[in-house]
């Protein structure tokens, strides 16, 4: 099979599933892992897929809308818990993650709040709320993520200091720390965490002990892990034993 035909087949297979591993694709096309990795690099450079840790997914699989639909109950419970740590008068960073977005409706109880964000849905949800100041980072808009990214957004964030930062990740593991599906998401997370007094990492059970495409930070970046009740008890105990502050 030619590389062109195989790469076309890879894209067709990814359309049928959320994510496939290199091994799964190699077995399917009866070729080597190295050959598949080369195909994934070629397709990634054309913007036709996103490489993950050990595999690939279609770009739209990482969109805000798709993420919002997954594990919605878990995300809602995490968002509610995270919002309970915000006090009237706080200045907070909120990234563009779908779990962070779930905090919005629970923040309306506050009389005064300043939010610095790169998320268009958060702006839409809370704009006009009495007592709220919404500060949107400037820069290029990523239509799929409904968020602002790029060097201008990072420069904007670097001008401010917040009491708390609420951020999400695509992968979290005890061995490798925090990981993301791309550099844009990772850079925003780093920028917000570095300018906040306290950083809360919002992570549902599907992200735990999962390494995504780009490992970008160790456990020293954040102060608290906010997880949902579906997270395995033994796993959370191992995190606590390693000195990680777990909120559930």
C-alpha positions in Angstrom: 0.0 0.0 0.0 1.3 3.5 -0.9 1.9 6.0 1.8 -0.8 8.2 0.2 -3.4 5.4 0.4 -2.4 4.5 3.9 -2.6 8.1 5.2 -6.1 8.4 3.6 -7.0 5.2 5.4 -5.7 6.5 8.7 -7.9 9.6 8.5 -10.9 7.4 7.7 -10.3 5.2 10.7 -9.9 8.3 13.0 -13.3 9.6 11.8 -14.8 6.4 13.2 -13.2 6.7 16.6 -12.0 9.4 19.0 -8.4 8.3 19.2 -6.2 5.4 17.9 -2.8 4.2 19.0 0.2 3.6 16.8 0.0 -0.1 17.5 -3.7 -0.3 16.5 -3.0 1.5 13.2 0.1 -0.6 12.5 -1.9 -3.8 13.0 -4.8 -2.5 10.9 -2.6 -1.6 8.0 -0.2 -4.5 8.5 2.9 -2.3 8.7 5.5 -1.3 11.2 5.1 1.2 14.1 7.9 3.4 12.5 6.0 3.6 9.2 2.8 4.7 11.0 4.7 7.3 13.1 6.0 8.8 9.8 2.5 8.9 8.4 1.2 10.6 11.6 4.0 13.2 11.4 3.2 13.9 7.7 -0.5 14.3 8.4 0.1 16.4 11.5 2.3 18.8 9.5 -0.6 19.3 7.1 -3.0 20.0 10.0 -5.1 16.9 9.3 -4.7 15.3 12.7 -3.3 15.9 16.2 -0.6 13.6 17.5 -1.2 12.3 21.0 1.0 10.3 23.4 1.2 7.0 21.5 -1.3 7.8 18.8 -3.4 10.4 17.1 -6.9 12.0 16.9 -8.6 14.4 14.5 -8.3 18.1 15.3 -12.0 18.5 15.9 -11.8 15.9 18.6 -10.0 18.5 20.7 -12.5 21.3 20.1 -14.3 23.0 22.9 -17.7 21.6 21.8 -16.5 18.0 21.7 -14.8 18.3 25.1 -17.9 19.9 26.6 -19.9 16.8 25.6 -17.6 14.3 27.3 -18.0 13.3 30.9 -20.4 16.2 31.4 -21.6 15.1 34.9 -18.0 14.8 36.1 -17.0 18.1 34.7 -20.1 19.8 36.3 -19.2 18.4 39.8 -15.6 19.5 39.4 -16.7 23.0 38.3 -19.0 23.4 41.2 -16.3 22.3 43.7 -13.7 24.6 42.1 -16.0 27.6 42.2 -16.5 27.1 46.0 -12.9 28.1 46.5 -13.5 31.5 44.9 -14.3 34.4 47.3 -15.9 37.8 46.7 -13.3 40.3 45.6 -10.9 37.7 44.1 -9.0 38.2 40.9 -8.9 34.8 39.1 -7.4 33.4 35.9 -9.7 31.0 34.0 -8.5 29.1 31.0 -10.5 27.9 28.0 -11.0 24.3 29.3 -14.6 22.9 29.2 -14.3 21.9 32.8 -13.2 25.3 33.9 -16.3 26.7 32.0 -18.5 24.7 34.3 -17.5 27.0 37.2 -19.4 29.9 35.6 -22.9 29.4 36.9 -21.6 28.8 40.5 -19.7 32.1 40.5 -22.8 34.2 40.1 -23.3 34.0 43.9 -20.4 36.4 44.3 -20.9 40.1 44.6 -17.6 41.1 43.1 -15.1 39.2 41.0 -12.4 40.0 38.4 -11.9 37.3 35.8 -8.9 37.2 33.4 -9.5 34.6 30.7 -8.7 33.5 27.1 -12.1 31.8 26.8 -14.9 33.3 24.6 -17.6 31.1 26.2 -16.7 32.3 29.7 -16.9 35.9 28.4 -20.3 35.3 26.8 -21.6 33.5 30.0 -20.5 36.1 32.5 -20.4 39.4 30.6 -22.8 41.8 32.3 -22.9 40.0 35.6 -23.3 42.7 38.3 -20.0 43.3 40.2 -18.0 41.3 37.7 -15.0 42.6 35.7 -14.2 40.5 32.6 -10.7 40.8 31.2 -10.2 39.0 27.9 -6.7 38.3 26.7 -5.9 39.7 23.3 -4.5 37.8 20.3 -5.5 35.3 17.6 -8.8 33.5 18.0 -8.8 29.7 17.7 -12.3 29.0 16.2 -12.3 25.3 17.3 -11.4 26.0 20.9 -13.4 29.3 21.0 -10.3 30.8 22.7 -7.6 33.3 22.3 -4.0 32.0 21.9 -0.6 33.2 20.8 2.2 35.5 21.9 -0.1 38.5 22.4 -2.3 36.5 24.8 0.7 35.4 26.7 2.0 39.0 27.0 -1.4 40.1 28.2 -1.6 37.5 30.9 2.0 38.3 32.1 0.8 41.9 32.9 -1.5 40.7 35.7 -1.3 38.9 39.1 -4.3 36.8 40.3 -5.2 35.3 43.6 -6.1 32.0 42.0 -5.8 30.3 38.6 -8.2 27.6 37.4 -6.7 25.5 34.6 -7.3 22.2 32.9 -5.0 19.7 31.2 -5.4 16.9 28.7 -3.3 14.4 30.7 -2.1 14.1 34.3 0.2 11.3 35.7 2.3 10.8 38.8 5.3 9.9 36.8 5.2 12.6 34.0 3.3 15.5 35.5 1.0 17.6 33.2 0.5 17.2 29.5 -1.5 18.9 26.7 -2.6 18.2 23.2 -0.5 21.1 21.9 1.8 24.0 22.7 -1.0 26.6 22.6 -2.9 25.1 25.5 0.3 24.4 27.4 1.6 27.9 27.1 -1.6 29.5 28.4 -1.7 27.1 31.4 2.0 27.9 32.2 1.4 31.7 31.9 -1.6 31.7 34.2 -0.1 29.4 36.8 3.1 31.5 37.0 1.1 34.7 37.7 -1.3 33.2 40.4 -0.8 32.9 44.1 -2.7 29.6 44.1 -3.3 27.3 41.1 -6.1 24.8 40.9 -5.8 22.0 38.4 -9.2 20.7 37.3 -9.0 17.1 36.1 -11.8 14.5 35.6 -11.1 10.8 36.0 -10.6 10.2 32.3 -7.4 12.4 32.3 -5.8 10.7 35.3 -2.7 8.6 34.6 -2.9 9.6 31.0 0.0 11.2 29.2 -1.0 13.4 26.2 1.1 14.6 23.3 3.2 17.2 25.1 4.5 16.9 28.6 5.0 20.5 29.7 5.2 20.8 33.6 5.9 18.9 36.7 3.7 18.8 39.8 5.3 21.9 41.2 3.3 24.0 38.8 0.0 23.8 40.7 -1.1 23.7 44.4 -4.3 21.7 44.3 -5.8 18.9 42.1 -9.6 19.1 41.8 -11.0 15.7 40.8 -14.4 14.1 40.5 -15.8 11.3 42.6 -15.4 8.8 39.8 -11.6 8.9 40.3 -10.3 5.6 41.8 -9.8 5.9 45.5 -6.5 4.0 45.5 -5.1 6.3 42.8 -6.0 9.4 44.7 -4.5 7.9 47.8 -1.2 7.4 45.9 -1.4 11.1 44.8 -1.8 12.2 48.4 1.0 10.0 49.5 3.2 11.8 47.0 2.3 15.1 48.6 -0.4 16.2 46.1 -3.2 18.2 47.6 -6.4 16.5 46.3 -9.8 18.1 46.5 -12.8 15.9 45.7 
